[in-house]
Amino acid sequence: MNKLYNIEILRQPGGSIGPWSKVWDCLVPTKIKCFTWLVVRKARLTHEAVLKRGIQIASQCFLCNEYAETNIHLFMHCKVTGHLWSLFFSLWVIKWTMPEHTADLLSCWIGRGGSKL
């Protein structure tokens, strides 16, 4: 039963196994591992998650006040977050196009050796 649960919990909508299990292999503090896992699994308490629980709120990103606060917008595509990503990439001299989903971003980082950093 536990093995079946592990397979299902790691399955993405596209049918492939997600990269989030690799989060625990990274050499970073545990609180960063937990935060990353929650973001990639869309388990952070954003307005999107609150709406899914049936609580009606007027969803608006608290950083840019332009779009609904979804997991993907808040952590990847918000203009404020985009400036932070740009700063990070410029410090490391990385040319980067932001993927559409957080799981894709994590897959890219792990593919570049991120799980060993």
Backbone as numpy.savetxt, mean C-alpha at the origin, in Angstrom:
# Nx Ny Nz CAx CAy CAz Cx Cy Cz
-6.47 -26.89 7.39 -7.29 -25.70 7.39 -6.43 -24.44 7.39
-5.37 -24.41 8.19 -4.50 -23.26 8.27 -3.82 -22.98 6.93
-3.40 -24.03 6.22 -2.75 -23.87 4.93 -3.71 -23.24 3.92
-4.96 -23.70 3.91 -5.96 -23.14 3.02 -6.21 -21.67 3.34
-6.27 -21.33 4.62 -6.44 -19.94 5.03 -5.29 -19.09 4.53
-4.06 -19.55 4.69 -2.88 -18.81 4.23 -2.92 -18.59 2.73
-3.35 -19.57 1.98 -3.44 -19.42 0.53 -4.48 -18.37 0.17
-5.62 -18.41 0.81 -6.69 -17.45 0.51 -6.35 -16.04 0.95
-5.69 -15.89 2.08 -5.38 -14.56 2.60 -4.35 -13.87 1.72
-3.52 -14.63 1.02 -2.49 -14.05 0.16 -2.95 -13.86 -1.28
-4.12 -14.30 -1.62 -4.59 -14.24 -3.00 -5.08 -12.85 -3.38
-4.59 -12.34 -4.51 -5.03 -11.05 -5.04 -6.26 -11.24 -5.89
-6.99 -10.15 -6.18 -8.14 -10.26 -7.08 -7.78 -10.82 -8.44
-6.58 -10.58 -8.93 -6.16 -11.08 -10.23 -5.85 -12.56 -10.25
-5.84 -13.19 -9.10 -5.61 -14.63 -9.04 -4.18 -15.01 -8.72
-3.27 -14.05 -8.59 -1.88 -14.39 -8.28 -1.61 -14.12 -6.81
-0.59 -14.74 -6.30 -0.24 -14.58 -4.90 0.38 -13.20 -4.71
-0.06 -12.51 -3.69 0.40 -11.15 -3.44 1.78 -11.11 -2.80
2.41 -9.92 -2.83 3.76 -9.76 -2.31 3.82 -9.48 -0.82
2.66 -9.35 -0.16 2.67 -8.87 1.23 3.34 -9.82 2.19
3.44 -11.09 1.87 4.11 -12.02 2.79 5.60 -11.69 2.88
6.16 -11.07 1.85 7.57 -10.69 1.84 7.86 -9.53 2.78
6.82 -8.80 3.19 7.01 -7.66 4.09 7.73 -8.09 5.35
7.42 -9.27 5.83 7.98 -9.73 7.11 9.44 -10.12 7.01
9.98 -10.27 5.77 11.39 -10.62 5.59 12.30 -9.40 5.56
11.74 -8.20 5.48 12.52 -6.97 5.37 13.25 -6.67 6.68
14.40 -6.04 6.54 15.17 -5.64 7.71 14.82 -4.19 8.08
13.60 -4.00 8.52 13.11 -2.69 8.97 12.40 -2.90 10.30
12.16 -1.81 11.05 11.45 -1.96 12.32 10.07 -2.59 12.14
9.63 -3.30 13.15 8.36 -4.02 13.10 7.19 -3.09 12.83
7.21 -1.89 13.39 6.08 -0.97 13.17 5.97 -0.58 11.70
7.09 -0.52 10.98 7.04 -0.23 9.54 6.52 -1.43 8.78
6.92 -2.63 9.19 6.39 -3.84 8.57 4.88 -3.92 8.73
4.40 -3.63 9.94 2.95 -3.69 10.21 2.21 -2.64 9.39
2.73 -1.42 9.35 2.09 -0.36 8.59 2.04 -0.71 7.10
3.15 -1.19 6.56 3.20 -1.57 5.14 2.22 -2.68 4.84
2.17 -3.68 5.69 1.25 -4.80 5.49 -0.19 -4.30 5.48
-0.54 -3.41 6.41 -1.90 -2.87 6.48 -2.25 -2.05 5.24
-1.30 -1.26 4.76 -1.55 -0.45 3.56 -1.77 -1.33 2.34
-0.89 -2.29 2.13 -0.99 -3.15 0.96 -2.23 -4.03 1.00
-2.63 -4.46 2.17 -3.84 -5.28 2.33 -5.11 -4.44 2.38
-4.96 -3.10 2.25 -6.09 -2.15 2.31 -6.84 -2.27 3.63
-6.10 -2.47 4.71 -6.70 -2.63 6.03 -6.55 -1.37 6.88
-5.89 -0.33 6.38 -5.79 0.94 7.10 -7.18 1.56 7.19
-7.47 2.25 8.26 -8.79 2.82 8.46 -8.92 4.14 7.70
-9.12 4.03 6.41 -9.38 5.19 5.56 -10.89 5.35 5.43
-11.31 6.45 4.81 -12.74 6.65 4.59 -13.31 5.50 3.76
-12.53 4.98 2.83 -12.96 3.85 2.00 -13.34 2.66 2.89
-12.51 2.35 3.88 -12.78 1.22 4.78 -14.00 1.50 5.65
-14.17 2.75 6.09 -15.32 3.11 6.92 -16.61 2.97 6.12
-16.58 3.41 4.86 -17.76 3.29 4.00 -18.13 1.83 3.77
-17.12 0.96 3.63 -17.39 -0.47 3.43 -18.07 -1.09 4.65
-17.86 -0.49 5.82 -18.49 -0.99 7.05 -19.91 -0.47 7.20
-20.37 0.34 6.24 -21.74 0.82 6.25 -21.96 2.14 6.95
-20.88 2.80 7.36 -21.00 4.10 8.01 -20.93 5.17 6.94
-21.95 5.99 6.84 -22.02 7.02 5.80 -21.28 8.28 6.26
-20.25 8.66 5.48 -19.50 9.89 5.74 -19.23 10.56 4.40
-18.94 11.84 4.45 -18.54 12.56 3.24 -17.03 12.38 3.11
-16.63 11.53 2.20 -15.23 11.18 2.05 -14.48 12.24 1.25
-13.41 12.76 1.86 -12.55 13.71 1.18 -11.14 13.55 1.76
-10.14 13.51 0.88 -8.76 13.35 1.31 -8.38 14.53 2.21
-7.85 14.25 3.39 -7.51 15.33 4.31 -6.20 16.02 3.92
-5.45 15.46 2.98 -4.22 16.10 2.53 -4.45 17.10 1.40
-5.24 16.69 0.40 -5.43 17.55 -0.77 -6.84 18.14 -0.87
-7.79 17.60 -0.14 -9.19 18.04 -0.17 -9.81 18.01 -1.57
-9.30 17.14 -2.44 -9.80 17.09 -3.81 -10.52 15.79 -4.15
-10.06 14.68 -3.64 -10.60 13.38 -4.01 -11.06 12.64 -2.77
-11.81 11.57 -2.99 -12.22 10.71 -1.88 -10.99 10.04 -1.27
-11.04 9.83 0.03 -9.92 9.22 0.73 -9.97 7.71 0.58
-9.31 7.20 -0.43 -9.16 5.76 -0.61 -7.74 5.39 -0.28
-7.52 4.13 -0.06 -6.19 3.62 0.26 -5.18 4.00 -0.84
-5.55 3.76 -2.08 -4.64 4.01 -3.19 -4.37 5.50 -3.35
-5.41 6.32 -3.26 -5.22 7.76 -3.40 -4.33 8.30 -2.29
-4.64 7.96 -1.05 -3.94 8.53 0.09 -2.46 8.19 0.10
-2.11 6.97 -0.23 -0.71 6.54 -0.11 0.08 6.60 -1.41
-0.59 6.82 -2.55 0.15 6.79 -3.81 -0.15 7.95 -4.75
-1.41 8.34 -4.90 -1.77 9.25 -5.97 -2.21 10.64 -5.53
-2.26 10.92 -4.26 -2.57 12.26 -3.76 -1.42 13.18 -4.16
-1.74 14.44 -4.50 -0.67 15.34 -4.93 0.33 15.61 -3.80
-0.12 15.64 -2.56 0.78 15.84 -1.42 1.68 14.61 -1.25
1.09 13.44 -1.30 1.87 12.20 -1.21 2.83 12.09 -2.39
2.37 12.51 -3.57 3.23 12.49 -4.76 4.49 13.32 -4.58
4.37 14.46 -3.91 5.56 15.29 -3.63 6.53 14.56 -2.70
5.99 13.84 -1.73 6.85 13.07 -0.83 7.57 11.95 -1.58
6.81 11.24 -2.45 7.43 10.19 -3.26 8.51 10.78 -4.16
8.23 11.92 -4.77 9.23 12.56 -5.64 10.49 12.92 -4.88
10.32 13.44 -3.67 11.47 13.77 -2.84 12.28 12.52 -2.53
11.61 11.46 -2.14 12.28 10.19 -1.84 13.05 9.67 -3.06
12.39 9.67 -4.23 13.04 9.16 -5.44 14.20 10.04 -5.87
14.09 11.35 -5.70 15.18 12.24 -6.08 16.39 12.06 -5.16
16.15 11.76 -3.88 17.27 11.51 -2.97 18.06 10.27 -3.37
17.38 9.28 -3.91 18.02 8.04 -4.32 18.34 8.03 -5.81
18.09 9.11 -6.51 18.30 9.26 -7.95 17.65 8.09 -8.70
16.36 7.95 -8.49 15.58 6.89 -9.12 14.55 7.54 -10.03
14.47 7.06 -11.27 13.41 7.48 -12.17 12.29 6.46 -12.02
11.07 6.95 -11.77 10.02 6.05 -11.37 8.67 6.51 -11.90
7.87 5.56 -12.32 6.47 5.81 -12.64 5.64 5.07 -11.61
4.77 5.78 -10.95 3.99 5.19 -9.86 3.01 4.16 -10.42
3.04 2.92 -9.89 2.06 1.91 -10.32 0.65 2.29 -9.86
-0.31 1.53 -10.31 -1.70 1.84 -10.00 -2.09 1.43 -8.58
-1.56 0.31 -8.08 -1.98 -0.23 -6.79 -0.80 -0.36 -5.84
-1.09 -0.36 -4.53 -0.04 -0.49 -3.53 0.66 -1.85 -3.60
-0.07 -2.90 -3.92 0.54 -4.23 -4.04 1.54 -4.25 -5.20
1.23 -3.54 -6.29 2.16 -3.45 -7.41 3.44 -2.71 -7.01
3.28 -1.67 -6.21 4.44 -0.92 -5.73 5.34 -1.81 -4.89
4.74 -2.56 -3.97 5.52 -3.45 -3.13 6.21 -4.53 -3.96
5.52 -5.06 -4.97 6.13 -6.06 -5.85 7.35 -5.50 -6.56
7.24 -4.25 -7.02 8.37 -3.61 -7.71 9.56 -3.45 -6.78
9.31 -3.01 -5.55 10.41 -2.83 -4.60 11.06 -4.15 -4.24
10.24 -5.17 -4.04 10.80 -6.48 -3.70 11.58 -7.03 -4.88
11.09 -6.80 -6.09 11.79 -7.25 -7.29 13.14 -6.58 -7.48
13.30 -5.37 -6.92 14.56 -4.64 -7.02 15.48 -4.94 -5.84
15.13 -5.91 -5.02 15.97 -6.26 -3.86 15.53 -5.58 -2.59
14.33 -5.00 -2.58 13.85 -4.26 -1.41 13.66 -5.10 -0.18
13.44 -6.41 -0.35 13.23 -7.25 0.83 14.52 -7.47 1.60
15.66 -7.13 1.02 16.93 -7.33 1.68 17.51 -6.04 2.23
16.81 -4.91 1.98 17.32 -3.61 2.44 16.87 -3.30 3.84
